[in-house]
Amino acid sequence: MEIAIILFVIAVIFITRSVKVVPQQHAWVVERLGKYHVTLSPGLNFLVPFIDTVGYRHSLKEIPLDVPSQVCITRDNTQLQVDGILYFQVTDPMRASYGSSNYIAAVTQLAQTSLRSVIGKLELDKTFEERDIINAQVVAAIDEAALNWGVKVLRYEIKDLTPPKEILHAMQAQITAEREKRALIAASEGRRQEQINIATGEREAFIARSEGEKQAVINKAQGEAASIKAVAEATAEAIERVAAAIRLPGGEQAVQLKVAEKAVEAYGKLASEASTTLIVPSNMTEVSALISSAMKVVQAQKLAA
């Protein structure tokens, strides 16, 4: 019975040491008699008991690593308190096991030194504007060295850039002055645009008034021309009617009578004026001669027609 128990315990020990189940996204490094032998992949794996041992266990997931805050000096001799976060992944478990005694500490120290080197090449204002460039340069510097450690650096992100309080106050004053400058420029541009709009409006109004006056003059001239034309046409029509009436029987007698009436009316107007002197023809037969002369003119016009 005791022998059976001993054999059962030995069997359990053998199974425990020979059967290994590796989780997903993990890699275990196996050493045989103290020397690297194989890297176990996820799933069920078998080892030789007491000869093969699992020396290192690595996670193949992406690992975030906080880089401690440090003081960096810029190109213009300004101190900056900088901290960040580094993302890396184990790509070669064998190198991660034997390439460095502590690859996490090595990556952290290299990230800090690379960051100080990159920021030392930039001026203070550029460090705030070019974070992406800083991150890319840090990743490139770390990744080149981390290949020997079986680690792939994926990205680096700066979390905070904190300058001294005096620099912060100076930057705030500069920002305030810049905003006031932009406000003054905007106000002057507004006044300039206002003057331009007023001048443009006055010019357009003047043009509109002159166009209106021009059109009014044209309309007035066209109206006067039409009026003159209408009067001329009416006068011509009246003359034609008078001429036609003269040709009718009794027309000449009517003209003689009309001329005589006009002569008598003219003498009557002379007599009614304020002058106390009235000129009367010495021979009243001159009046009849005047009427005869007018009739001869009318007859001559009639014959000419």
HUJO-V181473 format. One record per pair of residues at least 24 apart in sequence whose ideal C-beta (glycine too) atoms are under 7 Angstrom apart, sorted by the first residue. I is the first residue (numbers start at 0). J is the second residue. If there is no record, write none. Layout:
I:J, I:J
This chain:
13:48, 16:46, 16:48, 16:49, 17:45, 17:46, 17:47, 17:48, 18:45, 19:44, 19:46, 19:53, 24:58, 24:59, 24:60, 25:56, 25:57, 25:58, 25:59, 26:57, 26:59, 26:92, 27:53, 27:56, 28:54, 28:55, 28:92, 28:93, 28:96, 29:53, 29:54, 30:54, 35:93, 35:97, 38:92, 38:93, 54:96, 55:92, 55:96, 57:89, 57:92, 57:95, 58:89, 59:88, 59:89, 61:86, 61:88, 61:153, 62:87, 62:88, 64:103, 64:106, 64:107, 66:107, 66:110, 66:111, 69:111, 71:114, 71:115, 71:118, 71:119, 72:119, 73:118, 73:119, 73:121, 73:122, 73:123, 73:126, 74:119, 74:120, 74:121, 74:122, 75:122, 75:123, 77:123, 77:162, 77:166, 78:163, 79:118, 79:126, 79:160, 79:161, 79:162, 80:161, 81:114, 81:118, 81:157, 81:160, 82:158, 82:159, 83:114, 83:155, 83:156, 83:157, 83:158, 84:156, 84:158, 85:110, 85:152, 85:155, 86:153, 86:154, 87:150, 87:151, 87:152, 87:153, 88:151, 88:153, 89:149, 89:150, 90:149, 90:150, 90:151, 91:149, 92:149, 93:149, 94:147, 94:148, 94:149, 95:148, 95:149, 95:150, 98:147, 98:148, 98:149, 99:148, 102:148, 102:150, 105:148, 106:141, 106:145, 106:150, 109:141, 109:144, 110:137, 110:141, 110:155, 113:137, 113:140, 113:141, 123:162, 126:160, 127:160, 130:157, 133:157, 242:304, 245:297, 245:301, 246:301, 251:294, 254:294, 254:297, 255:290, 255:294, 258:290, 258:293, 259:290, 262:286, 262:289, 262:290
